[in-house]
Amino acid sequence: MWSKIFKASKHGLVRGVAIYSVTWPVSSLIQQTLEPSGNKTIDLQRAAKFSMYGGLFVAPTLYAWMRFASYVWPSMTITSHITKAVVEQFSYGPFAMASFFFFMTLLDGGTIEDAKMEVKEKFFSTWKVKRLIIQFKVKIIAVMVWPVLQTINYCVIPPRNRLIFVSFAGLVWTTFLAYIKYEKNRHIPIADKKTD
C-alpha cells in the first residue's frame, strides 16, 4: 500500500493537489491576520474552503493548462517557454480569477446568481487594480513577474514539480484575491436561505 502512495506522490497532479491544499488556506489565514478590522478571530472554516478550492479546483485546472501548453508548444526553447507564460497571463489567468470569485461564493453558501453577481462586481475591478498596479510599477507581479516565474518554471523546473513551484510563487497573489473577496465594504450579500 505505501509503495502505491509513494508512486502516486511522484505524479505532478497529486503533488499539486497536496501543495495547493496547504498553500491556499495559508493565504486565507495570512489575509485574515492582516485584516484592518479590530476583529482578530481566525475563520478556520474559510481556510478549509480555500483548501478545498485550491486542492480540488486550482491544482487540477492549472495542471491541465500546463499539460495543454506543453502539448501546444512542445519545443524546449526560451521562446516557447516565454510564449507559454505570456499566453497563460491572458487565458488561464482571467479564467482562474473569475472562477475564484464564482466558486468561493458558492462555497460560502451563495446561490449561482450570487456567484454571478460577485464575478460581475469584483472581477473587472480586480483586473483594473491588477492593471493599475502594473502601470504604476508598485506591484509588478502580474505582467512582469509571472511571465518570468513561469518561464523559469518551464525552463528549469521538472514537470512533476511545476505546480509546487507555482503554488509557492502564487501565495502572495492568493492572499490578495482573498483580501478582495472578503473586503468588508465591497461584500456582495448572499441571498437569505430562509425556509418557510
Backbone torsions as a table, in degrees:
resi	resn	phi	psi	omega
1	MET	NA	-47.8	-178.1
2	TRP	-63.3	-32.4	179.2
3	SER	-66.4	-35.3	177.3
4	LYS	-67.8	-40.2	177.6
5	ILE	-64.4	-43.2	179.4
6	PHE	-62.7	-43.1	178.0
7	LYS	-62.6	-42.3	180.0
8	ALA	-64.1	-34.6	-177.5
9	SER	-68.5	-13.2	177.1
10	LYS	-82.9	-14.3	-179.5
11	HIS	-77.1	134.5	-176.4
12	GLY	-56.2	-40.1	-178.6
13	LEU	-68.1	-43.7	179.8
14	VAL	-61.1	-44.0	178.3
15	ARG	-64.2	-39.6	178.1
16	GLY	-63.5	-45.2	178.4
17	VAL	-59.0	-44.6	-179.1
18	ALA	-62.5	-47.3	-175.2
19	ILE	-73.1	-37.3	178.3
20	TYR	-69.7	-27.9	176.0
21	SER	-68.9	-14.6	178.2
22	VAL	-103.9	-47.5	-174.3
23	THR	-70.1	-33.5	-179.9
24	TRP	-67.6	-45.3	176.0
25	PRO	-67.0	-30.5	175.4
26	VAL	-61.2	-41.8	176.3
27	SER	-59.4	-42.7	178.7
28	SER	-62.8	-43.9	179.8
29	LEU	-64.7	-40.2	176.4
30	ILE	-60.8	-47.9	-179.5
31	GLN	-60.0	-42.1	-179.2
32	GLN	-65.4	-37.6	180.0
33	THR	-73.8	-20.9	180.0
34	LEU	-93.2	-2.9	-179.6
35	GLU	-58.4	133.3	-177.4
36	PRO	-71.7	-14.4	-178.9
37	SER	-66.8	159.2	-179.9
38	GLY	-70.1	-14.5	-178.3
39	ASN	-75.2	112.6	-178.0
40	LYS	-108.0	20.6	176.4
41	THR	-78.9	143.5	-179.2
42	ILE	-98.0	128.8	178.9
43	ASP	-91.7	95.8	-179.0
44	LEU	-69.4	-26.9	177.5
45	GLN	-66.3	-39.8	176.4
46	ARG	-62.8	-44.4	178.5
47	ALA	-60.9	-38.3	178.1
48	ALA	-64.5	-37.7	176.7
49	LYS	-64.2	-39.9	176.3
50	PHE	-62.8	-38.5	178.6
51	SER	-63.0	-46.7	178.3
52	MET	-60.9	-47.8	-177.7
53	TYR	-63.8	-46.8	-179.3
54	GLY	-62.6	-45.4	-176.7
55	GLY	-76.6	-37.5	-173.6
56	LEU	-98.8	-13.1	178.3
57	PHE	-121.2	-55.6	-174.7
58	VAL	-63.0	-51.3	-177.4
59	ALA	-57.9	-49.7	-179.9
60	PRO	-65.5	-39.1	-179.0
61	THR	-71.1	-38.4	177.7
62	LEU	-68.5	-38.5	176.0
63	TYR	-60.6	-45.5	178.9
64	ALA	-62.2	-42.3	178.2
65	TRP	-60.4	-45.9	-178.5
66	MET	-64.2	-38.8	176.7
67	ARG	-65.1	-44.0	178.8
68	PHE	-61.3	-46.9	-179.4
69	ALA	-61.5	-39.0	178.6
70	SER	-69.4	-29.0	176.6
71	TYR	-73.5	-44.7	-177.9
72	VAL	-70.7	-40.0	178.7
73	TRP	-119.1	75.9	-174.5
74	PRO	-74.7	-17.1	-178.5
75	SER	-60.5	145.4	-179.5
76	MET	-101.1	29.3	179.6
77	THR	-86.8	160.9	178.5
78	ILE	-62.4	-36.4	178.6
79	THR	-61.9	-43.3	178.5
80	SER	-63.0	-42.3	-179.3
81	HIS	-67.2	-40.8	177.4
82	ILE	-64.5	-42.1	178.5
83	THR	-58.4	-47.2	178.4
84	LYS	-57.1	-45.8	-176.6
85	ALA	-64.8	-42.7	-178.4
86	VAL	-70.4	-43.7	178.9
87	VAL	-61.6	-38.4	178.1
88	GLU	-59.5	-39.8	-179.5
89	GLN	-58.9	-32.4	-174.7
90	PHE	-107.9	3.5	177.2
91	SER	-124.1	-69.1	-178.7
92	TYR	-66.6	-37.8	-178.3
93	GLY	-54.7	-55.6	178.3
94	PRO	-63.5	-38.4	177.0
95	PHE	-58.9	-46.5	-178.0
96	ALA	-64.8	-40.4	-178.9
97	MET	-66.4	-46.3	178.9
98	ALA	-64.2	-40.4	178.8
99	SER	-62.2	-39.0	179.1
100	PHE	-58.2	-53.3	-178.2
101	PHE	-62.9	-40.1	-177.6
102	PHE	-65.8	-56.3	-173.2
103	PHE	-74.3	-31.4	176.9
104	MET	-68.7	-32.2	175.1
105	THR	-65.1	-42.0	176.4
106	LEU	-63.5	-42.0	178.1
107	LEU	-64.7	-26.8	177.1
108	ASP	-79.6	-0.2	177.9
109	GLY	99.7	7.0	179.6
110	GLY	-77.8	165.0	177.0
111	THR	-87.9	174.5	176.0
112	ILE	-62.4	-37.7	177.5
113	GLU	-64.6	-40.9	175.9
114	ASP	-59.7	-43.1	-178.4
115	ALA	-64.9	-41.3	177.5
116	LYS	-62.2	-42.9	-179.9
117	MET	-63.8	-40.6	179.2
118	GLU	-60.5	-45.4	178.7
119	VAL	-63.2	-47.2	-179.0
120	LYS	-59.3	-41.7	-177.2
121	GLU	-74.6	-41.2	-169.2
122	LYS	-104.9	-24.9	-175.8
123	PHE	-61.5	-55.2	-175.3
124	PHE	-67.2	-37.4	178.4
125	SER	-67.9	-36.4	176.5
126	THR	-67.2	-41.2	177.6
127	TRP	-62.1	-40.7	177.3
128	LYS	-64.5	-43.5	178.4
129	VAL	-59.0	-43.2	179.0
130	LYS	-59.2	-45.2	179.7
131	ARG	-68.1	-43.1	179.3
132	LEU	-60.1	-44.7	179.7
133	ILE	-59.5	-40.5	179.4
134	ILE	-65.5	-43.9	-178.7
135	GLN	-61.2	-39.4	-178.4
136	PHE	-89.2	-0.4	177.0
137	LYS	54.5	30.5	175.8
138	VAL	-84.6	-43.9	178.5
139	LYS	-126.6	103.9	-173.0
140	ILE	-94.0	7.4	-171.0
141	ILE	-58.3	-37.4	-171.4
142	ALA	-71.8	-57.4	-172.7
143	VAL	-98.0	-29.7	-177.7
144	MET	-92.6	-46.5	-173.2
145	VAL	-80.7	-45.8	-176.1
146	TRP	-58.7	-47.2	177.8
147	PRO	-60.7	-36.6	177.8
148	VAL	-66.1	-47.9	178.8
149	LEU	-60.2	-42.8	-179.5
150	GLN	-69.8	-33.2	175.7
151	THR	-64.6	-44.2	175.3
152	ILE	-60.4	-43.6	-179.9
153	ASN	-56.7	-49.7	-177.9
154	TYR	-72.0	-31.7	-177.0
155	CYS	-82.4	-41.0	-167.3
156	VAL	-109.0	-40.0	-172.0
157	ILE	-80.6	131.4	176.4
158	PRO	-61.0	145.9	-176.5
159	PRO	-51.0	-36.9	-176.9
160	ARG	-70.9	-14.9	-179.3
161	ASN	-108.2	3.1	-174.8
162	ARG	-65.7	-41.1	178.9
163	LEU	-63.5	-36.6	179.5
164	ILE	-64.6	-45.6	178.9
165	PHE	-58.1	-48.6	-178.8
166	VAL	-65.3	-36.5	-179.9
167	SER	-59.8	-48.0	179.5
168	PHE	-69.4	-36.6	178.2
169	ALA	-66.8	-29.8	-177.2
170	GLY	-87.1	0.1	-177.5
171	LEU	-56.3	-43.5	-179.8
172	VAL	-67.3	-44.2	180.0
173	TRP	-62.3	-41.9	179.7
174	THR	-65.2	-37.4	175.8
175	THR	-62.0	-41.5	177.1
176	PHE	-62.6	-44.4	178.8
177	LEU	-61.8	-40.6	177.7
178	ALA	-61.5	-40.6	178.1
179	TYR	-60.6	-48.2	-179.5
180	ILE	-63.0	-42.5	-178.0
181	LYS	-60.7	-42.8	-172.9
182	TYR	-108.0	16.7	177.0
183	GLU	-61.0	125.8	-170.9
184	LYS	-60.6	-44.3	-174.0
185	ASN	-81.2	-0.3	179.2
186	ARG	-122.0	18.9	-176.4
187	HIS	-68.2	133.8	174.4
188	ILE	-90.5	120.0	-177.9
189	PRO	-64.2	133.4	177.1
190	ILE	-82.3	136.5	-178.4
191	ALA	-58.1	140.7	178.7
192	ASP	-63.6	139.2	-179.5
193	LYS	-105.6	38.6	-178.4
194	LYS	-70.9	137.4	175.9
195	THR	-105.2	143.0	-179.1
196	ASP	-90.6	NA	NA
